[in-house]
Amino acid sequence: MLSLNTTDLPEIIDGLPNISGWEKEVLSVVNHDAPIFLPSTNIKLEDVNAVFAIALHMHQPTIPAGHGGSLISNLQYMFEHPNEGDNHNAGPFAYCYSRMGEFIPELVHQGCNPRVMLDYSGNLLWGLRQMGRDDIIDNLKRITCDRTYQPYVEWLGTMWSHAVVPSTPIPDIKLHIIAWQQHFAAIFGWEALARVKGFSPPEMHLPNHPDTLFEFVKALKECGYRWLLVQEHSVETINGESLTYKHLPHRLIARNSQGETISITALIKTQGSDTKLVAQMQPYYEAKTLSKQQLGSIFIPPIVSQIGDGENGGVMMNEFPSAFKQAWSDMVHNGGGKSGVVGVCGTEYLELIEAAGCKPEEYPTCQPVGQYQIWQRVSPDNCQPEAVETAIGELKQINPNFHMDGASWTNHISWVQGYENVLSPMNQLSSLFHKKLDKLTSTDIAESITRKSDYRKILLHNLLLQTSCFRYWGQGAWTDYAREIYQRGENLLQTTTLGD
């Protein structure tokens, strides 16, 4: 595995998170085919009937609500205003961000064989450091960088500031992805970044517009990702039906309006976003009802994949610790924790089945929900952007519920409808950003531009404005925060003379 000097990568520069300036280094570190878990896994596929993988999603937005309107973590705001809403949960939330650093070593030392996948937004990691919560970061470093615990923990990449992909301006998708990778490397090291191969989209939100999906998958692959987690109800078979083999890995097909196709491996997150599914270790108990399935010519253990907020709701704060520990203890007493039904990390599972002879091109295929109807109207052999947009327009007329806003684990909530006062400035700031900076960052001097604090400050505001939280709580304080971030970003773009 790669071994690079992390001292060259500061975590904070001029008070800002390190989210730009080392793009070339990031891409060189992440684009490799070396196995991650295979050399160290203690699981043998032939001993296993079924597996499960759980991921914990953690996020706190950055808001302009500190002293003098400074940018702070919402977690800090919660600590400073304990009597507002449910801000009294600030302490328990902070502990939730840290506790895996205690649970994993404890279970390993008890002879258990635990697994967990972690998905932390860049906002949250920066906010913890801003707050001086080095104890939390150090706890996470322990299970990330200590080789004793590496086999049990997998980090998933995500969008830096928790932007929902379908409504993120396409040119910014890759900026979020690389910003998270660089920030992660600055905290945990290059070698740790080289092990991040799975991606967790915020809100499990998958684009279903052909062009957005294509650019998303293309960006993931260019940034070294091998697979992503998708919500089962956000995808369909190529024939437009519900998935038949949801406990097997799939090949997500992305076709754009030009007729180009690209694909990436997808693990299917089953059911909705009920945090109880993870908090009560339901994936383990579901896996106990399954047996080996055929993939190509090989029989493999099926996988139950599940993700939930790692801190949100009483059930996660209070019930999860005992349920988590009980499940791993139960496995030790039923197969020694390495046979029968076991926990895995996503990359570990894919490496195991591929080492056994499974080929990604043989995985069952899927596409985002709604695309079957488009490709019924547009011949893939004669694909034109105009034809695709015409088909989408016709489908919207026929079915008022048909849309290209993407699908997520919370389909009763829209990140688009009713938020024009956030989306319009968001798209405007992105447009201004790229109009001013693309010509500079596409040249040989790109690195000297993206390492400048002025560039980083502008990029930060552009990414922050796309945080999903500003389009979740309805109109009020949160949309006001968005407006303020937009105003500051616009002022920076007007007054900064980068490269001039």
C-alpha positions as CSV (number, residue, x, y, z in Angstrom):
1,M,0.0,0.0,0.0
2,L,1.0,3.6,-0.6
3,S,3.2,5.3,1.9
4,L,3.5,9.1,1.5
5,N,4.7,11.9,3.7
6,T,1.6,13.5,5.2
7,T,3.5,16.5,6.7
8,D,3.2,18.1,3.3
9,L,-0.5,18.4,3.6
10,P,-1.7,20.8,6.4
11,E,-5.3,20.3,7.6
12,I,-6.1,23.9,8.2
13,I,-4.7,26.8,6.1
14,D,-5.4,30.4,7.2
15,G,-8.3,29.2,9.3
16,L,-9.8,27.3,6.4
17,P,-10.1,23.5,5.7
18,N,-7.6,22.2,3.2
19,I,-10.0,21.4,0.3
20,S,-8.0,22.5,-2.7
21,G,-4.5,22.8,-4.1
22,W,-3.3,19.1,-4.1
23,E,-5.7,17.8,-6.8
24,K,-2.9,16.1,-8.8
25,E,-1.6,14.3,-5.7
26,V,-5.1,13.2,-4.6
27,L,-5.8,11.7,-8.0
28,S,-2.4,9.9,-8.1
29,V,-3.0,8.4,-4.7
30,V,-6.6,7.2,-5.3
31,N,-6.3,5.8,-8.8
32,H,-4.8,2.4,-8.1
33,D,-6.1,-1.2,-8.2
34,A,-4.3,-2.6,-5.2
35,P,-6.5,-4.7,-2.9
36,I,-7.6,-3.0,0.3
37,F,-9.0,-5.7,2.5
38,L,-8.0,-8.9,0.8
39,P,-4.4,-9.1,2.3
40,S,-5.7,-8.8,5.9
41,T,-9.3,-10.2,5.9
42,N,-9.9,-13.0,8.3
43,I,-13.1,-14.1,6.5
44,K,-13.1,-17.1,4.0
45,L,-15.9,-17.0,1.6
46,E,-16.5,-20.7,1.6
47,D,-17.3,-20.6,5.4
48,V,-20.0,-17.9,5.0
49,N,-23.7,-18.3,4.2
50,A,-24.7,-14.6,4.1
51,V,-23.2,-11.2,5.1
52,F,-24.3,-7.8,6.1
53,A,-22.6,-4.4,6.0
54,I,-23.7,-1.3,8.0
55,A,-22.6,2.3,7.5
56,L,-23.0,5.2,9.9
57,H,-23.7,8.6,8.3
58,M,-22.6,11.6,10.3
59,H,-23.1,15.3,9.3
60,Q,-23.3,18.8,10.8
61,P,-23.7,21.8,8.5
62,T,-21.5,24.9,8.6
63,I,-23.6,28.1,9.3
64,P,-22.7,31.8,9.5
65,A,-23.8,32.0,13.1
66,G,-20.6,32.4,15.1
67,H,-19.2,35.5,16.8
68,G,-19.7,38.4,14.3
69,G,-21.4,36.0,11.9
70,S,-18.3,33.8,11.5
71,L,-18.7,30.3,9.9
72,I,-19.1,27.7,12.6
73,S,-20.4,24.2,12.9
74,N,-24.1,23.8,13.8
75,L,-22.8,21.5,16.5
76,Q,-21.0,24.4,18.1
77,Y,-24.2,26.5,17.8
78,M,-26.1,23.7,19.6
79,F,-23.6,23.7,22.5
80,E,-23.8,27.5,22.7
81,H,-27.6,27.7,22.6
82,P,-28.7,24.6,24.6
83,N,-32.2,25.8,25.2
84,E,-33.2,26.1,21.6
85,G,-35.1,23.2,20.0
86,D,-33.3,19.9,20.6
87,N,-29.9,21.5,21.0
88,H,-29.6,19.8,24.4
89,N,-28.5,16.8,22.3
90,A,-25.2,18.4,21.4
91,G,-23.3,16.4,24.0
92,P,-24.8,13.0,23.0
93,F,-24.2,13.9,19.3
94,A,-20.6,14.7,19.9
95,Y,-20.1,11.4,21.7
96,C,-21.8,9.5,18.8
97,Y,-19.2,11.0,16.4
98,S,-16.4,9.6,18.6
99,R,-17.7,6.3,20.1
100,M,-16.7,4.0,17.2
101,G,-13.1,4.7,18.3
102,E,-14.0,3.0,21.6
103,F,-16.4,0.3,20.4
104,I,-14.2,-1.3,17.8
105,P,-11.1,-1.8,19.9
106,E,-13.2,-3.0,22.8
107,L,-14.9,-5.6,20.6
108,V,-11.7,-6.7,18.9
109,H,-10.1,-7.2,22.3
110,Q,-13.0,-9.3,23.4
111,G,-12.4,-11.7,20.5
112,C,-15.3,-10.4,18.3
113,N,-15.0,-9.7,14.6
114,P,-16.8,-6.4,14.1
115,R,-17.2,-4.3,11.0
116,V,-18.4,-0.8,10.4
117,M,-18.4,1.7,7.5
118,L,-18.1,5.4,8.3
119,D,-19.4,8.3,6.3
120,Y,-18.6,11.8,7.7
121,S,-19.2,15.0,5.8
122,G,-16.3,17.4,5.3
123,N,-18.3,20.0,7.2
124,L,-18.5,17.9,10.2
125,L,-14.8,17.0,10.3
126,W,-13.8,20.7,9.9
127,G,-16.4,21.7,12.5
128,L,-15.0,19.3,15.1
129,R,-11.5,20.7,14.5
130,Q,-12.8,24.3,14.7
131,M,-14.4,23.4,18.1
132,G,-11.1,22.1,19.4
133,R,-12.6,18.6,19.7
134,D,-9.3,16.9,18.9
135,D,-10.4,14.1,21.2
136,I,-13.0,13.0,18.7
137,I,-10.6,13.3,15.7
138,D,-8.0,11.3,17.7
139,N,-10.5,8.6,18.5
140,L,-11.3,8.3,14.8
141,K,-7.6,8.3,13.9
142,R,-7.1,5.3,16.2
143,I,-9.4,3.0,14.2
144,T,-8.3,4.5,10.9
145,C,-4.6,4.6,11.1
146,D,-3.7,1.8,13.6
147,R,-3.1,-1.4,11.7
148,T,-4.6,-3.4,14.5
149,Y,-8.1,-2.0,13.7
150,Q,-7.9,-1.2,10.0
151,P,-9.4,-4.6,9.0
152,Y,-12.6,-3.8,10.8
153,V,-13.3,-0.2,9.6
154,E,-14.0,1.3,6.2
155,W,-14.4,4.9,5.4
156,L,-16.8,5.9,2.6
157,G,-16.2,9.0,0.5
158,T,-18.9,11.6,0.1
159,M,-19.7,15.1,-1.1
160,W,-17.6,17.6,1.1
161,S,-20.5,19.7,2.3
162,H,-23.4,17.2,2.1
163,A,-24.7,18.4,-1.2
164,V,-27.5,16.3,-2.7
165,V,-26.1,15.3,-6.1
166,P,-29.2,15.6,-8.4
167,S,-29.5,19.3,-7.8
168,T,-25.8,20.1,-7.4
169,P,-24.5,22.1,-10.4
170,I,-22.7,19.5,-12.6
171,P,-19.4,21.3,-12.7
172,D,-19.3,21.2,-8.9
173,I,-19.9,17.5,-8.4
174,K,-16.2,16.6,-8.9
175,L,-15.1,19.6,-6.8
176,H,-17.0,18.2,-3.8
177,I,-15.6,14.7,-4.3
178,I,-12.0,15.8,-4.5
179,A,-12.4,18.4,-1.7
180,W,-13.5,15.6,0.6
181,Q,-10.7,13.3,-0.4
182,Q,-8.0,16.0,0.1
183,H,-9.5,17.1,3.5
184,F,-9.6,13.5,4.6
185,A,-6.0,12.9,3.6
186,A,-5.0,16.0,5.5
187,I,-6.5,14.6,8.6
188,F,-5.8,10.9,8.3
189,G,-3.0,10.6,5.8
190,W,-2.4,9.7,2.2
191,E,-2.3,6.0,3.0
192,A,-5.7,6.1,4.7
193,L,-7.1,8.0,1.6
194,A,-5.8,5.3,-0.7
195,R,-8.1,2.8,1.1
196,V,-11.3,4.8,0.5
197,K,-13.0,3.0,-2.4
198,G,-16.7,3.2,-1.7
199,F,-18.9,6.3,-2.0
200,S,-22.0,7.3,0.1
201,P,-24.1,9.9,-1.6
202,P,-25.7,12.4,0.9
203,E,-29.3,11.4,1.6
204,M,-28.8,8.4,-0.7
205,H,-29.8,10.8,-3.4
206,L,-29.2,9.4,-6.8
207,P,-29.6,11.5,-10.0
208,N,-32.0,10.2,-12.5
209,H,-31.4,12.8,-15.2
210,P,-29.3,11.0,-17.7
211,D,-26.6,13.8,-18.0
212,T,-26.3,14.4,-14.3
213,L,-26.0,10.7,-13.5
214,F,-23.4,10.2,-16.2
215,E,-21.2,13.1,-14.9
216,F,-21.6,11.8,-11.4
217,V,-20.5,8.3,-12.2
218,K,-17.7,9.6,-14.4
219,A,-16.4,11.9,-11.6
220,L,-16.6,8.9,-9.1
221,K,-14.5,6.7,-11.4
222,E,-12.0,9.5,-12.2
223,C,-11.6,10.0,-8.5
224,G,-10.7,6.3,-7.9
225,Y,-14.0,5.0,-6.5
226,R,-14.9,1.4,-7.3
227,W,-18.5,1.3,-5.9
228,L,-21.3,3.4,-4.4
229,L,-24.2,2.7,-2.1
230,V,-27.7,3.2,-3.6
231,Q,-31.2,3.1,-2.2
232,E,-33.2,0.2,-3.6
233,H,-36.2,2.3,-4.4
234,S,-34.0,4.8,-6.4
235,V,-33.1,2.3,-9.0
236,E,-34.9,-0.1,-11.4
237,T,-33.9,-2.9,-13.7
238,I,-33.1,-2.0,-17.3
239,N,-36.7,-3.1,-18.1
240,G,-38.1,-0.6,-15.6
241,E,-39.1,-3.2,-12.9
242,S,-38.2,-3.4,-9.2
243,L,-34.9,-5.1,-8.4
244,T,-35.1,-8.9,-8.1
245,Y,-31.7,-9.6,-6.7
246,K,-31.3,-6.7,-4.2
247,H,-28.9,-8.7,-2.0
248,L,-26.3,-9.0,-4.8
249,P,-24.0,-6.3,-6.1
250,H,-25.3,-4.5,-9.2
251,R,-23.8,-2.7,-12.1
252,L,-25.3,0.8,-12.3
253,I,-25.6,1.9,-15.9
254,A,-25.4,5.6,-16.8
255,R,-26.3,6.7,-20.3
256,N,-26.2,10.4,-21.2
257,S,-28.2,12.3,-23.7
258,Q,-25.3,11.9,-26.2
259,G,-25.7,8.1,-26.0
260,E,-22.4,7.5,-24.1
261,T,-22.5,4.9,-21.4
262,I,-20.5,4.3,-18.3
263,S,-21.0,2.0,-15.3
264,I,-20.0,1.5,-11.7
265,T,-20.6,-1.2,-9.1
266,A,-23.5,-0.5,-6.7
267,L,-24.3,-2.1,-3.4
268,I,-28.0,-1.9,-2.8
269,K,-29.1,-0.3,0.5
270,T,-32.4,-2.0,1.3
271,Q,-35.6,-0.4,2.6
272,G,-36.0,3.2,3.8
273,S,-34.1,5.5,6.0
274,D,-35.5,4.3,9.4
275,T,-32.6,4.7,11.7
276,K,-33.9,1.8,13.8
277,L,-32.7,-0.6,11.0
278,V,-29.1,0.1,11.9
279,A,-29.6,1.0,15.5
280,Q,-31.2,-2.4,16.2
281,M,-28.8,-4.3,13.8
282,Q,-31.6,-5.4,11.6
283,P,-29.3,-6.1,8.7
284,Y,-27.6,-8.9,10.8
285,Y,-31.0,-10.5,11.6
286,E,-32.1,-10.2,7.9
287,A,-28.9,-11.8,6.7
288,K,-29.6,-14.8,9.0
289,T,-32.7,-15.6,6.8
290,L,-30.7,-15.7,3.6
291,S,-28.5,-18.4,1.9
292,K,-26.0,-18.4,-0.9
293,Q,-27.1,-17.1,-4.3
294,Q,-25.7,-17.7,-7.8
295,L,-23.8,-15.0,-9.5
296,G,-22.6,-16.0,-12.9
297,S,-21.3,-19.6,-12.4
298,I,-20.4,-19.0,-8.7
299,F,-22.5,-19.3,-5.5
300,I,-21.7,-16.5,-3.1
301,P,-23.1,-15.2,0.2
302,P,-25.7,-12.4,-0.4
303,I,-25.2,-9.1,1.3
304,V,-27.6,-7.0,3.3
305,S,-26.4,-3.4,3.1
306,Q,-27.8,-0.6,5.3
307,I,-26.9,2.9,6.3
308,G,-28.4,5.2,8.9
309,D,-27.7,8.5,10.6
310,G,-25.1,7.6,13.2
311,E,-26.3,10.2,15.8
312,N,-29.8,11.1,15.0
313,G,-32.8,10.1,17.1
314,G,-33.1,8.5,20.5
315,V,-32.9,5.0,19.2
316,M,-29.4,5.7,17.6
317,M,-28.2,7.6,20.6
318,N,-29.4,5.2,23.2
319,E,-30.2,1.7,21.8
320,F,-27.4,1.3,19.2
321,P,-24.4,0.7,21.5
322,S,-25.9,-2.3,23.2
323,A,-27.5,-3.7,20.0
324,F,-24.2,-3.3,18.1
325,K,-22.2,-5.1,20.8
326,Q,-24.7,-7.8,21.3
327,A,-24.8,-8.7,17.6
328,W,-21.0,-9.2,17.4
329,S,-21.1,-11.2,20.6
330,D,-23.9,-13.4,19.2
331,M,-21.8,-14.1,16.1
332,V,-18.9,-15.3,18.2
333,H,-21.2,-17.9,19.7
334,N,-22.6,-18.9,16.3
335,G,-19.6,-19.6,14.1
336,G,-16.8,-17.9,15.9
337,G,-17.6,-14.6,14.2
338,K,-16.0,-15.8,11.0
339,S,-18.5,-18.3,9.6
340,G,-22.2,-18.6,9.0
341,V,-23.5,-15.1,9.0
342,V,-20.8,-12.4,9.4
343,G,-20.3,-8.6,9.0
344,V,-18.2,-7.2,6.3
345,C,-17.1,-3.9,4.8
346,G,-18.3,-3.1,1.3
347,T,-14.9,-3.2,-0.4
348,E,-14.0,-6.3,1.6
349,Y,-17.0,-8.1,0.2
350,L,-16.4,-7.1,-3.4
351,E,-12.8,-8.1,-3.2
352,L,-13.7,-11.5,-1.7
353,I,-16.3,-12.4,-4.3
354,E,-14.1,-11.1,-7.2
355,A,-11.2,-13.1,-5.9
356,A,-13.5,-16.1,-6.0
357,G,-14.1,-15.5,-9.7
358,C,-17.1,-13.1,-9.9
359,K,-16.8,-10.4,-12.6
360,P,-18.4,-7.0,-12.3
361,E,-19.7,-7.2,-15.8
362,E,-21.7,-10.2,-14.7
363,Y,-23.5,-8.3,-11.9
364,P,-27.2,-7.8,-12.5
365,T,-27.7,-4.3,-14.0
366,C,-29.8,-1.4,-12.8
367,Q,-30.4,2.2,-13.7
368,P,-32.1,5.2,-11.9
369,V,-35.8,5.0,-11.5
370,G,-37.7,6.6,-14.4
371,Q,-35.0,6.1,-17.0
372,Y,-36.7,3.1,-18.6
373,Q,-39.5,5.4,-19.7
374,I,-37.0,7.8,-21.3
375,W,-35.1,5.1,-23.2
376,Q,-38.4,3.7,-24.5
377,R,-39.0,7.0,-26.2
378,V,-35.4,7.7,-27.3
379,S,-33.4,5.1,-29.2
380,P,-30.0,4.6,-27.6
381,D,-28.6,4.2,-31.1
382,N,-29.8,7.7,-32.1
383,C,-29.5,9.6,-28.9
384,Q,-29.6,13.4,-29.0
385,P,-30.0,15.9,-26.1
386,E,-33.0,17.5,-27.7
387,A,-34.7,14.1,-28.0
388,V,-34.0,13.3,-24.4
389,E,-35.4,16.6,-23.2
390,T,-38.5,16.2,-25.4
391,A,-39.1,12.8,-24.0
392,I,-38.8,14.1,-20.4
393,G,-41.2,16.9,-21.2
394,E,-43.7,14.5,-22.7
395,L,-43.5,12.2,-19.7
396,K,-44.1,15.1,-17.3
397,Q,-47.2,16.0,-19.2
398,I,-48.5,12.4,-19.1
399,N,-47.6,11.8,-15.5
400,P,-47.5,14.8,-13.1
401,N,-45.5,12.7,-10.6
402,F,-42.7,12.0,-13.2
403,H,-39.6,14.2,-12.4
404,M,-35.9,14.4,-12.9
405,D,-35.1,15.6,-9.4
406,G,-33.5,12.2,-8.4
407,A,-34.6,9.7,-5.8
408,S,-33.5,9.3,-2.2
409,W,-34.2,7.6,1.1
410,T,-36.7,10.4,2.0
411,N,-38.9,10.7,-1.1
412,H,-41.6,12.6,0.9
413,I,-39.2,15.5,1.0
414,S,-38.1,17.5,-2.1
415,W,-34.8,19.4,-2.2
416,V,-36.2,21.4,-5.1
417,Q,-39.8,22.3,-4.7
418,G,-40.3,25.5,-2.7
419,Y,-36.6,26.3,-2.5
420,E,-36.2,28.6,-5.5
421,N,-34.8,31.3,-3.2
422,V,-31.9,29.0,-2.3
423,L,-31.5,27.1,-5.7
424,S,-31.4,30.3,-7.8
425,P,-28.5,31.9,-5.8
426,M,-26.8,28.6,-5.5
427,N,-26.8,28.1,-9.3
428,Q,-25.8,31.8,-9.7
429,L,-22.8,31.5,-7.4
430,S,-21.7,28.3,-9.1
431,S,-22.0,30.0,-12.5
432,L,-20.0,33.1,-11.4
433,F,-17.4,30.8,-9.8
434,H,-16.8,28.8,-13.0
435,K,-17.0,31.9,-15.3
436,K,-14.2,33.6,-13.3
437,L,-12.0,30.6,-12.3
438,D,-12.3,27.8,-14.9
439,K,-10.0,29.5,-17.3
440,L,-7.4,29.9,-14.6
441,T,-7.6,26.4,-13.2
442,S,-7.5,24.7,-16.6
443,T,-4.0,25.9,-17.3
444,D,-0.5,24.8,-16.2
445,I,-0.7,27.3,-13.3
446,A,-3.9,25.6,-11.9
447,E,-2.1,24.4,-8.8
448,S,-0.7,27.8,-7.9
449,I,-4.2,29.2,-8.2
450,T,-6.0,26.4,-6.2
451,R,-3.4,26.6,-3.3
452,K,-4.2,30.3,-2.8
453,S,-6.3,31.1,0.3
454,D,-8.4,33.5,-1.8
455,Y,-9.4,30.6,-4.1
456,R,-10.0,28.3,-1.2
457,K,-12.3,30.8,0.4
458,I,-14.4,31.3,-2.7
459,L,-14.5,27.5,-3.3
460,L,-15.6,27.0,0.3
461,H,-18.5,29.4,0.0
462,N,-19.6,27.8,-3.3
463,L,-19.6,24.3,-1.7
464,L,-21.2,25.4,1.5
465,L,-24.1,27.0,-0.2
466,Q,-24.9,23.6,-1.7
467,T,-25.4,21.9,1.7
468,S,-28.7,20.1,1.7
469,C,-29.7,21.4,5.2
470,F,-30.5,24.8,3.7
471,R,-33.3,23.0,1.7
472,Y,-34.7,20.7,4.4
473,W,-36.2,22.7,7.2
474,G,-38.5,25.0,5.2
475,Q,-38.3,28.7,4.9
476,G,-36.7,30.7,7.8
477,A,-33.4,30.7,9.6
478,W,-31.8,28.0,7.3
479,T,-32.7,29.7,4.0
480,D,-31.5,33.0,5.6
481,Y,-28.1,31.3,6.3
482,A,-28.0,30.3,2.6
483,R,-28.7,33.8,1.5
484,E,-25.8,35.1,3.7
485,I,-23.4,32.6,2.4
486,Y,-24.4,33.5,-1.2
487,Q,-23.8,37.2,-0.5
488,R,-20.4,36.6,0.9
489,G,-19.4,34.3,-1.9
490,E,-20.6,36.8,-4.5
491,N,-18.6,39.6,-2.8
492,L,-15.5,37.5,-2.7
493,L,-15.8,36.7,-6.5
494,Q,-16.3,40.4,-7.3
495,T,-13.4,41.7,-5.1
496,T,-10.8,38.9,-5.5
497,T,-8.2,39.3,-8.2
498,L,-6.9,35.7,-8.5
499,G,-4.5,35.3,-11.4
500,D,-4.8,39.0,-12.5
